[in-house]
Amino acid sequence: MADITPEQLEDMLDRAAKKGASEALREIGLQDEDAANDIRDMRGLLEAWRYTKKSIWATTVKMGTVAVLTFLATAVWMTFK
């Protein structure tokens, strides 16, 4: 059994982690110098998607509220007509 110092073990773990991270990035196509820009673009798209979902939900709720209020106003108008 080989004796490994804590420093050697930490160095081996650091190298393994860096190699694993590099391989993972290579597998998903983020190994080049444009990777940082690609990730920023993906974050921007994700933010835009989240904003769009929130806007669609808010618009749907507003349309439902307007529809109910229109129905009530029409019913009241028909009653007093």
Summary of the structure (lengths in Angstrom):
residues: 81
radius of gyration: 29.1
end to end distance: 98.0
largest distance: 98.0
contacts: 146
relative contact order: 0.05
helix: 84%
strand: 0%
